[in-house]
Amino acid sequence: ETGVTQSPTHLIKTRGQQVTLRCSSQSGHNTVSWYQQALGQGPQFIFQYYREEENGRGNFPPRFSGLQFPNYSSELNVNALELDDSALYLCASSSKGNTEAFFGQGTRLTVV
Amino acid sequence: AQTVTQSQPEMSVQEAETVTLSCTYDTSESDYYLFWYKQPPSRQMILVIRQEAYKQQNATENRFSVNFQKAAKSFSLKISDSQLGDAAMYFCAYRANFGNEKLTFGTGTRLTIIP
C-alpha cells in the first residue's frame, strides 16, 4: 500500500447536498491531483494542487472545488450534488517533476 | 487534446501463459510518458510500468514488458507467466512532460486469469 489515504471510503448523499472528500498525501509530496472514475470508465482529471495553489483543471464545473493545506493534504468539495456525480473519487500525490503518482484507495460516492 | 484508447474491454489468459494488452494514444507532443496501471478490486491504482517517450528501448519490469511504437503511437503491455494475482483492470495512461502533468487514462481492459 502507498502512504496516500482517503476518507471516507464510502459515502451516500442526496441530490442537491454538498460533500467533502479528504486526502492525506504521501510524506514528502507537494502535489495532489483528484480524479473522478465513473463505473466502467477510466479516471478523469478534475484538478491538481501544487503548494496550496490550483495548478490545472479538467472539464468539470465550478461546483467542484478544492483546497490544499500547508501539510499538503487536500480536500475535494462538490456542491449541489447530481446523480451523475456518483463515482469513485481518486486522489494521487506526487513530487513536482517526479514521474510517479501514488494513488489512494478512493472514496466511493453514491448520490441518490 | 491528448486521447488514450484501449480497444479490448476484456481479455482472458490461462495461468502461466502470456497475454498482450493493447493501447493507442494521440498527441502532438514529443516529450511525454506512458504508463500502465493496475486496479484490483481494492480500487487502488498501482503503477505497473512506465515508458519515457524519448527512450527507444522498451521498458521491462520482471514479468511485465511493453512494446512502444512511437511513430504508430502504440503502447502495448505484455504479461508473461500470468499469475492469479494479475487479475485486475489495467489502464493505459499518458502524461505530458510539462504543465500540470495530469494523467489521461484509457477506458481500461479487464484481465481474467483462468486457473
Boltz contact constraints between the chains, C-beta under 6 A:
constraints:
  - contact:
      token1: [A, 41]
      token2: [B, 107]
      max_distance: 6.0
  - contact:
      token1: [A, 42]
      token2: [B, 91]
      max_distance: 6.0
  - contact:
      token1: [A, 42]
      token2: [B, 105]
      max_distance: 6.0
  - contact:
      token1: [A, 42]
      token2: [B, 106]
      max_distance: 6.0
  - contact:
      token1: [A, 42]
      token2: [B, 107]
      max_distance: 6.0
  - contact:
      token1: [A, 42]
      token2: [B, 108]
      max_distance: 6.0
  - contact:
      token1: [A, 43]
      token2: [B, 105]
      max_distance: 6.0
  - contact:
      token1: [A, 45]
      token2: [B, 102]
      max_distance: 6.0
  - contact:
      token1: [A, 48]
      token2: [B, 100]
      max_distance: 6.0
  - contact:
      token1: [A, 55]
      token2: [B, 100]
      max_distance: 6.0
  - contact:
      token1: [A, 56]
      token2: [B, 100]
      max_distance: 6.0
  - contact:
      token1: [A, 99]
      token2: [B, 33]
      max_distance: 6.0
  - contact:
      token1: [A, 100]
      token2: [B, 47]
      max_distance: 6.0
  - contact:
      token1: [A, 103]
      token2: [B, 44]
      max_distance: 6.0
  - contact:
      token1: [A, 103]
      token2: [B, 45]
      max_distance: 6.0
  - contact:
      token1: [A, 105]
      token2: [B, 43]
      max_distance: 6.0
  - contact:
      token1: [A, 105]
      token2: [B, 44]
      max_distance: 6.0
  - contact:
      token1: [A, 106]
      token2: [B, 43]
      max_distance: 6.0
